[in-house]
């Protein structure tokens, strides 16, 4: 059985080990559980890489991830949700 370490690309920190389950909840929270079944959730994270050779999973946290996942996976997205996402993008653009 493969057990992974979870590494945050944002700062290089390890936030989990002996992880056997990775996925997303119905609310687009990133969920991971260790071999004992103990779980953690991250509010807005994206899996960047799963490496079975060194048994690591690299994730990135960003406030836009959750909204992006909702937009691309939902069959019933509302125009207001897209407008809100675009507003957040514009705020980031202004800060550059």
NORQUIMO-V304855 format. One record per run of one state. SS is the DSSP state (@ for helix, = for strand, . for the rest). FROM is the first residue (numbers start at 1). LEN is the number of residues. If there is no record, write none. Layout:
BEGIN
ss-><SS:SS>
from-><FROM:FROM>
len-><LEN:LEN>
END
This chain:
BEGIN
ss-><.:=:.:=:.:=:.:=:.:=:.:=:.:@:.:@:.>
from-><1:4:9:14:25:30:35:39:43:45:52:56:62:63:74:79:96>
len-><3:5:5:11:5:5:4:4:2:7:4:6:1:11:5:17:1>
END
